Amino acid sequence: MAHLLTVTTELALRENLYKTVWYMTMNQSTTSVHFDYPSQSTTKQKNTVLENILQEAGIVINGDSPWDLKIHDNRVFQIIPQQGPLGAGEAYMDGMWDVEQLDEFFYRIIKANIHRKLYLRNKISLFLNIARHRLFNLQSKTRAWHVGERHYDIGNDLFEIMLDSSMNYSCAYWKDAESLEQAQMHKMDLICRKLQLQPGEKLLEIGCGWGGLAEYAARHFGAEVTGVTISKEQHALAQQRCRNLPVNVLLLDYRDIEGKFDKIVSVGMFEHVGPKNYPTYFGVAQRLLKDNGLFLLHTIGEYSDALFTDPWVQKYIFPNGKVPSARSIVKAIKNHFIVEDWHNFGTDYDRTLTAWWGNFQNSWGSLQHKYSQRFYRMWKYYLLSCAGYFRAKQGQLWQIVLSKPESDITYRSVR
């Protein structure tokens, strides 16, 4: 989940960015960020800082509304203003504060741009966050496997109880749907129809997850599917799910795919590619797609360019992830693809995340022997903060249909 800064703020930060990175790098072995908590005489003043910040979003500390913050440990008054979103998330995981409706809390925080003010109060962390994305390729071939190991390989048992039966871990399509199961089936059907998928066509799925879409495309549309993933747990389950179907699941980085395909689809994977690799990603897709083929990209998107990502999400949920902006995608596809259709149904992700949280919460009893209470609070924070993010419309969900410049097809999209 990436958040925003204004262009003016970026220009101000750039002046000191390289100096800060150089200083922190040269002193890495001896320097750490230290927060001096105020003495008791200044606690009231610090309390007022947090209260004033939250009041701008209509949130009252220890108030009566379901989105009001309930403080269990007074250190929160210092941690959140001083450590920002990372400190806030860790304090929540440690049980130092609560909110009855966490999704509504984040909706108000994000809608009022409170997260941006918290970032601006923590300039060292902000500088380093921006620098990581600007100076380093965080999604190189060696780093690309980190998210598989640290997130998707947590345990299939967790995802099996949280997701629908097809184990789609991406936004569902809730038009005319009454359940998560139905909405995910609608999403897979929509993708195949947008791709104009025909029996016998070769379909490449970049980031195939646990094989739900690959199975659906093979079973219901007669496609011959090649799926790739960087998660060992996903690879094993996808192979099992798709046995006896014309589906080949590979444990492989997208940069190493070979062959030619009639259609390509990528669902919920582009967020792990990273801006430095966008040209390579679209270059690979162009190389693999036949001239009259179609490529459908399903991705979370930001309504404006984001300079950095949420540090809590980076540390605990999606290491090295980066949500793209529309401008960054358009720039990257230049000379590779033509946009045939761009469909946004981001508000459906709010409902999808809420459904995932309901499944997770209802099944927690069968998981708590394996996962700690701190993990429970971390996962709750993840799902419901993201729900608030999409509810506030800073996060969107795009399905983009692309064709090659060489194509001579006439494309008519569907909904």
C-alpha positions as CSV (number, residue, x, y, z in Angstrom):
1,M,0.0,0.0,0.0
2,A,1.9,3.1,-1.2
3,H,1.1,6.6,-0.1
4,L,1.6,10.1,-1.6
5,L,3.6,13.2,-1.4
6,T,3.2,16.4,-3.4
7,V,5.6,17.3,-6.1
8,T,6.7,20.3,-4.0
9,T,7.6,18.0,-1.2
10,E,9.6,15.8,-3.5
11,L,11.7,18.7,-4.7
12,A,12.4,19.8,-1.1
13,L,13.5,16.2,-0.2
14,R,15.8,15.7,-3.2
15,E,18.1,18.4,-2.0
16,N,19.1,16.4,1.0
17,L,18.4,12.9,-0.2
18,Y,21.9,11.9,-1.4
19,K,23.6,13.5,1.6
20,T,21.3,11.6,4.0
21,V,21.8,8.3,2.3
22,W,25.6,8.8,2.2
23,Y,25.7,9.6,5.9
24,M,23.5,6.7,6.9
25,T,25.4,4.3,4.7
26,M,28.9,5.4,5.9
27,N,27.8,5.2,9.5
28,Q,25.7,2.1,9.2
29,S,27.8,0.0,11.5
30,T,27.7,2.5,14.4
31,T,24.6,4.6,13.8
32,S,21.0,3.7,14.6
33,V,17.9,5.8,14.7
34,H,17.1,6.6,18.4
35,F,13.9,8.1,19.7
36,D,14.1,10.0,23.0
37,Y,10.8,9.8,24.7
38,P,9.9,13.0,26.5
39,S,9.8,13.4,30.2
40,Q,6.6,13.3,32.1
41,S,6.4,17.1,32.1
42,T,6.1,17.2,28.3
43,T,3.7,14.3,28.0
44,K,0.6,16.5,27.8
45,Q,2.1,18.5,25.0
46,K,2.9,15.3,23.0
47,N,-0.6,14.0,23.7
48,T,-2.0,17.1,22.1
49,V,0.2,16.6,19.0
50,L,-1.5,13.2,18.3
51,E,-4.9,14.4,19.2
52,N,-4.7,17.4,16.9
53,I,-3.5,15.2,14.0
54,L,-6.3,12.7,14.5
55,Q,-9.0,15.4,14.9
56,E,-8.4,16.5,11.3
57,A,-9.8,13.1,10.3
58,G,-12.7,13.3,12.8
59,I,-11.1,10.8,15.1
60,V,-11.1,11.2,18.9
61,I,-8.8,9.5,21.3
62,N,-10.8,7.2,23.6
63,G,-14.0,8.6,22.0
64,D,-17.3,6.8,21.4
65,S,-17.4,6.4,17.7
66,P,-16.4,3.0,16.3
67,W,-13.4,4.6,14.4
68,D,-12.0,6.3,17.4
69,L,-8.6,5.3,18.8
70,K,-8.6,3.4,22.1
71,I,-5.3,3.9,23.9
72,H,-4.0,1.0,26.1
73,D,-0.4,2.2,26.6
74,N,0.4,5.9,26.8
75,R,3.7,5.4,24.9
76,V,1.5,5.5,21.8
77,F,1.3,9.3,22.2
78,Q,5.0,9.4,21.4
79,I,5.5,6.4,19.1
80,I,3.0,7.5,16.4
81,P,4.2,11.1,16.0
82,Q,7.8,10.1,16.2
83,Q,7.9,6.8,14.3
84,G,5.0,7.4,11.9
85,P,3.1,4.6,10.1
86,L,5.7,1.9,11.0
87,G,5.6,2.7,14.7
88,A,1.8,2.9,14.6
89,G,1.5,-0.6,13.0
90,E,4.0,-2.2,15.4
91,A,2.3,-0.6,18.4
92,Y,-1.0,-2.0,17.2
93,M,0.5,-5.5,16.8
94,D,1.8,-5.2,20.3
95,G,-1.7,-4.4,21.7
96,M,-0.9,-0.8,22.6
97,W,-4.0,0.6,20.9
98,D,-7.2,-0.6,19.3
99,V,-10.1,0.6,17.1
100,E,-13.5,-1.1,16.9
101,Q,-13.7,-0.6,13.1
102,L,-10.1,-0.5,11.9
103,D,-11.2,-0.2,8.2
104,E,-13.2,2.9,9.0
105,F,-10.3,4.4,11.0
106,F,-8.0,4.0,8.0
107,Y,-10.6,5.3,5.6
108,R,-10.7,8.6,7.5
109,I,-6.9,8.7,8.0
110,I,-6.2,8.3,4.3
111,K,-9.1,10.4,3.1
112,A,-7.8,13.3,5.2
113,N,-4.1,12.6,4.1
114,I,-3.1,12.2,7.8
115,H,-0.6,9.5,6.7
116,R,1.3,12.1,4.6
117,K,1.7,14.4,7.6
118,L,3.0,11.5,9.7
119,Y,5.6,10.7,7.0
120,L,6.7,14.4,6.9
121,R,7.4,14.3,10.6
122,N,9.9,11.4,10.1
123,K,12.3,12.8,7.6
124,I,15.2,10.3,8.1
125,S,12.9,7.4,7.5
126,L,11.3,9.2,4.6
127,F,14.6,10.0,2.9
128,L,15.8,6.4,3.2
129,N,12.5,5.0,1.9
130,I,12.6,7.2,-1.2
131,A,16.3,6.5,-1.7
132,R,15.8,2.7,-1.6
133,H,13.4,2.9,-4.5
134,R,15.3,5.5,-6.4
135,L,18.9,4.2,-6.0
136,F,18.4,0.4,-5.9
137,N,16.6,-2.3,-7.9
138,L,14.6,-3.9,-5.1
139,Q,13.0,-6.4,-7.5
140,S,16.1,-7.8,-9.2
141,K,16.2,-11.5,-10.1
142,T,17.7,-12.4,-6.7
143,R,15.4,-10.1,-4.7
144,A,12.3,-11.2,-6.6
145,W,12.1,-14.4,-4.6
146,H,11.9,-12.7,-1.3
147,V,8.2,-11.9,-1.4
148,G,7.4,-15.5,-2.3
149,E,9.4,-16.8,0.7
150,R,8.1,-14.2,3.2
151,H,4.5,-13.8,2.2
152,Y,3.1,-16.4,-0.2
153,D,4.9,-19.3,1.5
154,I,3.6,-18.4,5.0
155,G,1.3,-21.4,4.8
156,N,-1.3,-22.7,2.4
157,D,-3.6,-23.4,5.4
158,L,-3.9,-19.7,6.0
159,F,-4.8,-18.8,2.5
160,E,-7.1,-21.8,2.1
161,I,-9.4,-20.6,4.9
162,M,-9.2,-16.9,3.9
163,L,-9.8,-17.1,0.2
164,D,-12.5,-18.6,-2.0
165,S,-12.3,-22.2,-3.2
166,S,-10.3,-21.2,-6.3
167,M,-7.8,-19.4,-4.0
168,N,-7.8,-16.2,-6.0
169,Y,-5.7,-13.7,-4.0
170,S,-6.7,-10.6,-6.0
171,C,-9.6,-8.3,-6.3
172,A,-12.9,-10.0,-7.1
173,Y,-15.5,-8.6,-9.5
174,W,-18.7,-8.0,-7.5
175,K,-21.0,-6.9,-10.3
176,D,-24.1,-9.1,-9.9
177,A,-22.3,-11.2,-7.3
178,E,-23.7,-12.1,-3.8
179,S,-20.7,-13.9,-2.4
180,L,-16.9,-13.9,-2.6
181,E,-17.0,-17.3,-4.3
182,Q,-19.4,-15.9,-7.0
183,A,-17.4,-12.7,-7.4
184,Q,-14.1,-14.5,-8.0
185,M,-15.7,-16.7,-10.6
186,H,-17.1,-13.6,-12.3
187,K,-13.6,-12.1,-12.3
188,M,-12.0,-15.2,-13.9
189,D,-14.8,-15.3,-16.5
190,L,-14.4,-11.6,-17.2
191,I,-10.7,-12.0,-17.8
192,C,-11.1,-14.9,-20.2
193,R,-13.8,-13.0,-22.1
194,K,-11.7,-9.9,-22.3
195,L,-8.9,-12.0,-23.7
196,Q,-11.3,-13.5,-26.2
197,L,-9.8,-16.8,-25.2
198,Q,-10.5,-19.7,-27.6
199,P,-10.1,-23.5,-27.3
200,G,-6.6,-24.7,-28.0
201,E,-5.0,-21.3,-27.6
202,K,-1.8,-21.0,-25.6
203,L,-2.2,-18.8,-22.5
204,L,0.7,-17.6,-20.4
205,E,-0.1,-16.6,-16.8
206,I,2.6,-14.5,-15.3
207,G,2.2,-15.0,-11.5
208,C,-0.3,-17.9,-11.5
209,G,-0.7,-18.1,-7.7
210,W,-2.3,-21.3,-6.6
211,G,-3.6,-22.1,-10.1
212,G,-7.2,-21.0,-9.8
213,L,-7.3,-19.0,-13.0
214,A,-5.2,-21.5,-14.9
215,E,-7.6,-24.3,-14.0
216,Y,-10.6,-22.1,-14.9
217,A,-9.2,-21.1,-18.3
218,A,-8.3,-24.7,-19.2
219,R,-11.5,-26.3,-17.9
220,H,-14.0,-23.7,-19.1
221,F,-12.3,-22.2,-22.2
222,G,-10.2,-25.1,-23.4
223,A,-6.9,-23.1,-23.2
224,E,-3.5,-24.7,-22.9
225,V,-2.0,-22.8,-20.0
226,T,1.6,-22.1,-18.8
227,G,1.7,-20.6,-15.4
228,V,4.8,-19.2,-13.6
229,T,5.2,-18.4,-9.9
230,I,8.1,-17.6,-7.5
231,S,6.4,-19.3,-4.6
232,K,7.2,-22.9,-3.8
233,E,4.0,-23.4,-1.8
234,Q,1.9,-21.9,-4.7
235,H,3.8,-24.1,-7.2
236,A,3.1,-27.3,-5.4
237,L,-0.6,-26.6,-4.9
238,A,-1.1,-25.3,-8.4
239,Q,0.4,-28.5,-9.9
240,Q,-2.0,-30.6,-7.7
241,R,-5.0,-28.4,-8.6
242,C,-4.3,-28.6,-12.3
243,R,-3.4,-32.2,-12.7
244,N,-5.0,-34.0,-15.7
245,L,-5.5,-30.6,-17.3
246,P,-3.4,-29.0,-20.1
247,V,-1.7,-26.8,-17.6
248,N,2.1,-26.5,-17.0
249,V,3.1,-24.7,-13.8
250,L,6.7,-23.5,-13.5
251,L,8.7,-22.2,-10.6
252,L,10.3,-19.4,-12.6
253,D,11.1,-15.7,-12.7
254,Y,9.1,-14.0,-15.5
255,R,12.4,-12.8,-17.1
256,D,13.3,-16.4,-17.9
257,I,10.1,-17.4,-19.7
258,E,10.5,-18.7,-23.2
259,G,8.1,-19.5,-26.0
260,K,5.2,-17.9,-28.0
261,F,1.7,-17.4,-26.7
262,D,-1.7,-16.4,-28.1
263,K,-2.7,-14.6,-24.9
264,I,-1.0,-13.4,-21.8
265,V,-2.5,-12.6,-18.4
266,S,-0.9,-11.3,-15.2
267,V,-3.1,-10.9,-12.1
268,G,-1.9,-9.3,-8.9
269,M,1.8,-9.7,-9.8
270,F,2.8,-6.4,-11.4
271,E,2.9,-4.8,-7.9
272,H,6.1,-6.9,-7.3
273,V,7.9,-5.9,-10.5
274,G,9.2,-2.4,-9.5
275,P,9.6,0.7,-11.6
276,K,13.2,-0.1,-12.5
277,N,12.0,-3.3,-14.2
278,Y,8.8,-2.1,-15.9
279,P,10.6,-1.8,-19.3
280,T,12.0,-5.3,-19.0
281,Y,8.6,-6.7,-17.9
282,F,6.8,-5.2,-20.9
283,G,9.7,-6.1,-23.2
284,V,9.4,-9.8,-22.0
285,A,5.6,-9.8,-22.6
286,Q,6.0,-8.3,-26.1
287,R,8.6,-10.9,-27.0
288,L,6.4,-13.8,-25.8
289,L,3.1,-12.6,-27.3
290,K,2.1,-13.4,-30.9
291,D,1.5,-10.4,-33.1
292,N,-2.3,-10.7,-33.0
293,G,-2.4,-11.7,-29.4
294,L,-3.8,-9.9,-26.3
295,F,-2.3,-9.2,-22.9
296,L,-4.4,-8.5,-19.9
297,L,-2.7,-6.8,-16.9
298,H,-4.7,-6.8,-13.6
299,T,-3.0,-4.6,-11.0
300,I,-3.5,-2.4,-8.1
301,G,-2.8,1.3,-9.0
302,E,-2.3,4.6,-7.4
303,Y,-4.3,7.6,-8.6
304,S,-1.0,9.6,-8.6
305,D,2.7,8.9,-8.6
306,A,4.0,7.6,-5.3
307,L,7.6,8.2,-4.3
308,F,7.8,5.5,-1.6
309,T,5.8,2.7,-0.1
310,D,4.3,2.2,3.4
311,P,7.2,1.1,5.6
312,W,5.0,-1.2,7.7
313,V,3.7,-3.0,4.6
314,Q,7.3,-3.3,3.3
315,K,8.5,-4.8,6.6
316,Y,5.7,-7.1,7.5
317,I,3.6,-7.9,4.4
318,F,5.1,-7.3,0.9
319,P,8.8,-6.8,0.9
320,N,10.1,-4.7,-2.0
321,G,6.6,-4.1,-3.4
322,K,5.6,-0.9,-5.3
323,V,2.2,0.0,-6.5
324,P,2.3,1.6,-10.0
325,S,0.7,4.8,-11.1
326,A,-1.2,5.2,-14.4
327,R,1.5,7.5,-15.7
328,S,4.3,5.0,-14.9
329,I,2.4,2.2,-16.8
330,V,1.7,4.4,-19.8
331,K,5.4,5.4,-20.0
332,A,6.6,1.9,-19.7
333,I,4.4,0.4,-22.4
334,K,5.5,3.0,-25.0
335,N,6.9,1.2,-28.0
336,H,5.7,-2.1,-26.6
337,F,1.9,-2.1,-26.6
338,I,-1.3,-0.3,-27.5
339,V,-4.0,0.2,-24.9
340,E,-7.2,-1.4,-26.0
341,D,-9.2,-1.1,-22.8
342,W,-8.6,0.3,-19.2
343,H,-11.2,-0.8,-16.6
344,N,-11.2,0.4,-13.0
345,F,-13.2,-1.4,-10.3
346,G,-11.1,-0.4,-7.3
347,T,-14.0,-0.2,-4.9
348,D,-14.6,-3.9,-5.3
349,Y,-11.3,-4.5,-3.5
350,D,-12.7,-3.0,-0.4
351,R,-15.5,-5.6,-0.4
352,T,-13.0,-8.3,-1.3
353,L,-10.7,-7.5,1.6
354,T,-13.6,-7.3,4.0
355,A,-14.7,-10.8,2.9
356,W,-11.2,-12.1,3.4
357,W,-11.1,-10.6,6.9
358,G,-14.4,-12.2,7.7
359,N,-13.2,-15.7,6.6
360,F,-9.9,-15.3,8.5
361,Q,-11.6,-14.1,11.7
362,N,-14.2,-16.9,11.6
363,S,-11.6,-19.5,11.1
364,W,-9.0,-18.2,13.5
365,G,-9.7,-21.0,16.0
366,S,-8.3,-23.6,13.6
367,L,-5.1,-21.5,13.0
368,Q,-4.2,-20.1,16.4
369,H,-2.2,-23.2,17.4
370,K,0.2,-22.3,14.6
371,Y,0.1,-18.5,14.5
372,S,0.6,-16.1,17.4
373,Q,-1.8,-13.4,18.6
374,R,0.7,-10.8,17.3
375,F,0.4,-12.4,13.9
376,Y,-3.4,-12.2,14.2
377,R,-3.3,-8.5,14.9
378,M,-0.7,-8.0,12.1
379,W,-3.0,-9.8,9.6
380,K,-6.1,-7.9,10.8
381,Y,-4.2,-4.6,10.4
382,Y,-3.0,-5.6,6.9
383,L,-6.5,-6.6,5.6
384,L,-8.5,-3.8,7.2
385,S,-6.0,-0.9,6.5
386,C,-6.0,-2.0,2.9
387,A,-9.8,-2.0,2.9
388,G,-9.8,1.6,4.1
389,Y,-7.2,2.5,1.4
390,F,-9.5,1.3,-1.4
391,R,-12.6,2.8,0.3
392,A,-10.8,6.2,0.2
393,K,-10.1,5.6,-3.5
394,Q,-6.4,6.3,-3.2
395,G,-6.0,2.7,-4.2
396,Q,-7.6,1.5,-7.5
397,L,-7.8,-1.8,-9.4
398,W,-7.1,-1.8,-13.1
399,Q,-7.6,-4.3,-15.8
400,I,-5.7,-3.1,-18.8
401,V,-6.0,-4.9,-22.2
402,L,-3.0,-4.5,-24.4
403,S,-2.2,-5.4,-28.0
404,K,1.1,-5.2,-30.0
405,P,1.6,-2.4,-32.5
406,E,1.8,-5.1,-35.2
407,S,-1.7,-6.3,-34.4
408,D,-4.5,-5.9,-37.0
409,I,-7.4,-7.0,-34.8
410,T,-10.4,-4.9,-33.9
411,Y,-11.0,-5.1,-30.2
412,R,-14.3,-4.8,-28.5
413,S,-14.2,-4.9,-24.7
414,V,-16.7,-6.4,-22.3
415,R,-17.8,-5.8,-18.7
